[in-house]
Amino acid sequence: MNKISYGLYVLTAVNCGFANGCIINTLAQVTVSPNRVSVTVSKSNFTNYMIRQSGVFNVSVIDETADFSLFERFGFASGRWENKFSRRTCEVAENGVPYVNDGTCAYISCRVVSTVDLGTHTMFIADVTDAVSLSDSAPMTYAFYHANVKPKPAVRTEKADDSVKTEKWVCNICGYVYEGSLPEDFVCPICKHGAGDFSRIE
Ligand SMILES: Cc1cc2nc3c(=O)[nH]c(=O)nc-3n(C[C@H](O)[C@H](O)[C@H](O)COP(=O)(O)O)c2cc1C
């Protein structure tokens, strides 16, 4: 599955005057005439709920100038608990939905025409209502993100008794590796997820 190539995007929506967004890699153009795209969004994402309510969204195309802070902000935190746009520059598109204008090379505005229930996720199929180029920077691929943007797992070593096999735990969200007995209240230093999101490496 790692051989499949993707782009990376900030999917944004507005509901009841509140703007939010999340990182996705699941944008695809599904037809040319009419010009339609699909995005596949986890039902646990607040952005999923907001799109189901409003029926419109924007997709900002992340480019190779973006740094990890964009992913931390939109990909590892939920808009249920914080305003992701509070410390981030953005502009509002003609459809009234903000788009990210820093580290992005284009944005696409969309109106939902149908939804597909995929169990854990919803696939939104949408008409493209506007598409605006912002710069000539190259769009970022998932492979570029893994090679150049995502922090490499830093191994933290606890002083261990050599006679005891040292435990290793990996963060299911960002790949950070912790060595030693994982404290119950441990918080991943990279993506801020808790001990419940770690799996022990055998
Ligand atoms: C590189 C990357 C790619 C992601 N791709 C998707 C995706 O395609 N679909 C999805 O539902 N979530 C995806 N996520 C996870 C969401 O961005 C993440 O759960 C986000 O915190 C949800 O925010 P929200 O609750 O404010 O909507 C991705 C995260 C990262 C870091």
The ligand as an SDF file (V2000), in Angstrom:
LIG
                    3D

 31 33  0  0  0  0  0  0  0  0999 V2000
   -0.4540   13.0570    6.3820 C   0  0  0  0  0  0  0  0  0  0  0  0
   -1.8740   12.9170    6.8790 C   0  0  0  0  0  0  0  0  0  0  0  0
   -2.8750   12.4650    6.0310 C   0  0  0  0  0  0  0  0  0  0  0  0
   -4.2050   12.3270    6.4710 C   0  0  0  0  0  0  0  0  0  0  0  0
   -5.1820   11.9030    5.6150 N   0  0  0  0  0  0  0  0  0  0  0  0
   -6.4760   11.7850    6.0320 C   0  0  0  0  0  0  0  0  0  0  0  0
   -7.5190   11.4040    5.1200 C   0  0  0  0  0  0  0  0  0  0  0  0
   -7.3070   11.2180    3.9130 O   0  0  0  0  0  0  0  0  0  0  0  0
   -8.7880   11.2600    5.6210 N   0  0  0  0  0  0  0  0  0  0  0  0
   -9.0770   11.4930    6.9410 C   0  0  0  0  0  0  0  0  0  0  0  0
  -10.2330   11.3310    7.3350 O   0  0  0  0  0  0  0  0  0  0  0  0
   -8.1050   11.8950    7.8310 N   0  0  0  0  0  0  0  0  0  0  0  0
   -6.8200   12.0440    7.4030 C   0  0  0  0  0  0  0  0  0  0  0  0
   -5.8350   12.4470    8.2720 N   0  0  0  0  0  0  0  0  0  0  0  0
   -6.1710   12.6640    9.7040 C   0  0  0  0  0  0  0  0  0  0  0  0
   -6.8720   14.0120    9.9950 C   0  0  0  0  0  0  0  0  0  0  0  0
   -6.2000   15.0870    9.3810 O   0  0  0  0  0  0  0  0  0  0  0  0
   -6.8650   14.2120   11.5280 C   0  0  0  0  0  0  0  0  0  0  0  0
   -7.5840   13.1690   12.1380 O   0  0  0  0  0  0  0  0  0  0  0  0
   -7.4060   15.5730   11.9820 C   0  0  0  0  0  0  0  0  0  0  0  0
   -6.8910   15.8240   13.2680 O   0  0  0  0  0  0  0  0  0  0  0  0
   -8.9380   15.6590   12.0420 C   0  0  0  0  0  0  0  0  0  0  0  0
   -9.2920   16.9710   12.4570 O   0  0  0  0  0  0  0  0  0  0  0  0
  -10.8160   17.4210   12.7400 P   0  0  0  0  0  0  0  0  0  0  0  0
  -11.3610   16.5500   13.8420 O   0  0  0  0  0  0  0  0  0  0  0  0
  -10.7010   18.8620   13.1580 O   0  0  0  0  0  0  0  0  0  0  0  0
  -11.5780   17.2630   11.4540 O   0  0  0  0  0  0  0  0  0  0  0  0
   -4.5240   12.6340    7.8270 C   0  0  0  0  0  0  0  0  0  0  0  0
   -3.5110   13.1200    8.6930 C   0  0  0  0  0  0  0  0  0  0  0  0
   -2.2010   13.2660    8.2220 C   0  0  0  0  0  0  0  0  0  0  0  0
   -1.1380   13.7840    9.1530 C   0  0  0  0  0  0  0  0  0  0  0  0
  1  2  1  0
  2  3  1  0
  2 30  2  0
  3  4  2  0
  4  5  1  0
  4 28  1  0
  5  6  2  0
  6  7  1  0
  6 13  1  0
  7  8  2  0
  7  9  1  0
  9 10  1  0
 10 11  2  0
 10 12  1  0
 12 13  2  0
 13 14  1  0
 14 15  1  0
 14 28  1  0
 15 16  1  0
 16 17  1  0
 16 18  1  0
 18 19  1  0
 18 20  1  0
 20 21  1  0
 20 22  1  0
 22 23  1  0
 23 24  1  0
 24 25  2  0
 24 26  1  0
 24 27  1  0
 28 29  2  0
 29 30  1  0
 30 31  1  0
M  END
$$$$
